Amino acid sequence: MFGNLLGDFEKKQDAMRAKLKEMVFDYNFSDGAIIITANASREILNININPEKVNLSDKEEVEDMVLEAINRALEEAAIKEAAEMQNSINDILPGGMSGLGDLFK
């Protein structure tokens, strides 16, 4: 009985991981100076630096901006992940119990 339940749970976890990887977004930092492409699995997929908006000769400034842009993109990814997890929990719980999913917020 529980074996099937756990097997279904593992399948749902695998499906959730795949869905989070597919949830790709661009985080626009400092009016397009840096654009971070990431997914809801908190993976950085690409970094685009606009040389017209970033002084590339100032290494320290570039490093600081890239670091801040990445951290903000990862924060956004965590928000997207949490929202998707909440939706998933609500879908898994039996009817009338979806409010229990709010316990994980």
Secondary structure, DSSP 8 states (H G I E B T S, - for coil): -HHHHHHHHHHHHHHHHHHHHH-EEEEEETTTTEEEEEETTS-EEEEEE-TTTS-TT-HHHHHHHHHHHHHHHHHHHHHHHHHHHHHHHHHHS-TT-GGGGGGG-
